[in-house]
Amino acid sequence: GEAAAGARAGKRQRLVDAARELMYHHGVAPTTLADIAQAADVPVGNVYYYFKTKDELIAAVVHTHGEQIESTLAELERRHRSPKARLKALLVVLAERAAETAHYGCPYGTLCSELTKRADGSDQHAAALMQILLDWAEQQFRAMGRTRRLIRRQRCPRQRPPTTRAHDPPRPTTPSMDRSAPRLTEPALCAPPAVRPA
């Protein structure tokens, strides 16, 4: 009945939540279905009832991330009327997760980077996470009268060694926005899952 259906949905969500945290903290490849089952307090044999393969579970994690990003952005739009205020609020939200991001990296960027190593095309799904943020930020800048595209639409960039030359100025490591020309860099657009109450 409804109780059984709710229990199944609860187990599935626990598996997705556990997979999301473990993959973020430890990486996609090292995380096993047994690890996820243990973290979710679900018998490992039951995992296959909800997800036939690890790839299906990864897809569910990406989908959940997408829903959370859209929820975060919708909340920013609800709370703030002007595009400039929304962009500033996004930076505040990002700052609240700065310590975790500094330790583990951007939850979306690192996932995207890892999935580029896979041959199943799953990196395209992860790239869509970044594109949600980029498209939203571009809409805000357009509403402010800035029509130049912020960042070219692209797939997840594959990891490359740094190419900084000796005479190049150091690259900024934190997102910034000044009054004359507000800027958001791609790493800065890694928003946390939810907006904390004001």
For each residue, the residues with C-beta under 8 A, 3 or more apart:
1: 4 5
2: 5 6
3: 6 7
4: 1 7 8
5: 1 2 8 9
6: 2 3 9 10
7: 3 4 10 11
8: 4 5 11 12 50
9: 5 6 12 13
10: 6 7 13 14
11: 7 8 14 15 40 42 46 50
12: 8 9 15 16 50
13: 9 10 16 17
14: 10 11 17 18 40 41 42
15: 11 12 18 19 36 37 40 42 47 50 51 57
16: 12 13 19 20 57 60 61 64
17: 13 14 20 21 40 64
18: 14 15 21 22 36 37 39 40
19: 15 16 22 23 31 36 40 57 58 60 61
20: 16 17 23 24 61 64 65
21: 17 18 24 25 39
22: 18 19 25 26 31 35 36 39
23: 19 20 26 27 28 31 58 61 111 114
24: 20 21 104 107 110 111
25: 21 22 104
26: 22 23 30 31 35
27: 23 30 31 114
28: 23 31 58 111 114 115
29: 114 117
30: 26 27
31: 19 22 23 26 27 28 35 36
32: 35 36
33: 36 37 44 47 51 54 57
34: 37 38 44
35: 22 26 31 32 38 39
36: 15 18 19 22 31 32 33 39 40 47 57
37: 15 18 33 34 40 42 43 44 46 47
38: 34 35 41 44
39: 18 21 22 35 36
40: 11 14 15 17 18 19 36 37
41: 14 38
42: 11 14 15 37 46 47
43: 37 46 47
44: 33 34 37 38 47
45: 48
46: 11 37 42 43 49 50
47: 15 33 36 37 42 43 44 50 51 57
48: 45 51 52
49: 46
50: 8 11 12 15 46 47
51: 15 33 47 48 54 56 57 60
52: 48 56
53: 56 57
54: 33 51 57 58
55: 58 59 120 122
56: 51 52 53 59 60
57: 15 16 19 33 36 47 51 53 54 60 61
58: 19 23 28 54 55 61 62 115 122
59: 55 56 62 63 122 125
60: 16 19 51 56 57 63 64
61: 16 19 20 23 57 58 64 65 111
62: 58 59 65 66 111 122 125 126 128 129
63: 59 60 66 67
64: 16 17 20 60 61 67 68
65: 20 61 62 68 69 107 108 111 129 193
66: 62 63 69 70 128 129 132
67: 63 64 70 71
68: 64 65 71 72 193 194
69: 65 66 72 73 108 129 132 133 191 193
70: 66 67 73 74 132
71: 67 68 74 75 194
72: 68 69 75 76 93 191 192 193 194 195
73: 69 70 76 77 90 132 133 136 191
74: 70 71 77 78
75: 71 72 78 79 194 195
76: 72 73 79 80 86 89 90 93 195
77: 73 74 80 86
78: 74 75
79: 75 76 89 195 198
80: 76 77 85 86 89
81: 85
82: 85 86
83: 86 87 139 140 141 143 144
84: 87 88 140 144 182
85: 80 81 82 88 89
86: 76 77 80 82 83 89 90 140
87: 83 84 90 91 137 140 141 177 182 184
88: 84 85 91 92 177
89: 76 79 80 85 86 92 93
90: 73 76 86 87 93 94 137 184 189 191
91: 87 88 94 95 175 177 184 188
92: 88 89 95 96
93: 72 76 89 90 96 97 191 192 195 196
94: 90 91 97 98 101 175 188 190 191 192
95: 91 92 98
96: 92 93 192 196
97: 93 94 100 101 192
98: 94 95 101 102 174
99: 102 103
100: 97 103 104
101: 94 97 98 104 105 106 107 190
102: 98 99
103: 99 100
104: 24 25 100 101 107 110
105: 101 109 110
106: 101 109 110 187 190
107: 24 65 101 104 110 111 190 192 193
108: 65 69 111 112 126 129 130 133 190
109: 105 106 112 113 130 186 187 190
110: 24 104 105 106 107 113 114
111: 23 24 28 61 62 65 107 108 114 115 126 129
112: 108 109 115 116 123 126 127 129 130 156
113: 109 110 116 156 157 158 159
114: 23 27 28 29 110 111 117 118
115: 28 58 111 112 118 122 123 125 126 156
116: 112 113 123 155 156 157 158 159
117: 29 114
118: 114 115 121 122 123
119:
120: 55
121: 118 124 125
122: 55 58 59 62 115 118 125 126
123: 112 115 116 118 126 127 155 156
124: 121 127 128 155
125: 59 62 115 121 122 128 129
126: 62 108 111 112 115 122 123 129 130 156
127: 112 123 124 130 131 154 155 156
128: 62 66 124 125 131 132
129: 62 65 66 69 108 111 112 125 126 132 133
130: 108 109 112 126 127 133 134 156 186 189
131: 127 128 134 135 153
132: 66 69 70 73 128 129 135 136
133: 69 73 108 129 130 136 137 189 190 191
134: 130 131 137 138 150 151 153 186 189
135: 131 132 138 139
136: 73 132 133 139 140
137: 87 90 133 134 140 141 150 184 189
138: 134 135 141 142 149 150 151
139: 83 135 136 142 143
140: 83 84 86 87 136 137 143 144
141: 83 87 137 138 144 146 150 182
142: 138 139 145 146 147
143: 83 139 140
144: 83 84 140 141 182
145: 142
146: 141 142
147: 142
148:
149: 138 152
150: 134 137 138 141 184
151: 134 138 154 186
152: 149
153: 131 134
154: 127 151 157
155: 116 123 124 127
156: 112 113 115 116 123 126 127 130
157: 113 116 154 160
158: 113 116
159: 113 116
160: 157 163
161:
162:
163: 160
164: 168 170 171
165: 168
166:
167:
168: 164 165
169:
170: 164
171: 164
172: 176 185
173:
174: 98 188
175: 91 94 184 185 187 188
176: 172 183
177: 87 88 91 182 183 184
178: 181 182 183
179: 182
180:
181: 178
182: 84 87 141 144 177 178 179
183: 176 177 178
184: 87 90 91 137 150 175 177 188 189
185: 172 175 188 189
186: 109 130 134 151 189
187: 106 109 175 190
188: 91 94 174 175 184 185
189: 90 130 133 134 137 184 185 186
190: 94 101 106 107 108 109 133 187
191: 69 72 73 90 93 94 133
192: 72 93 94 96 97 107
193: 65 68 69 72 107
194: 68 71 72 75
195: 72 75 76 79 93
196: 93 96
197:
198: 79
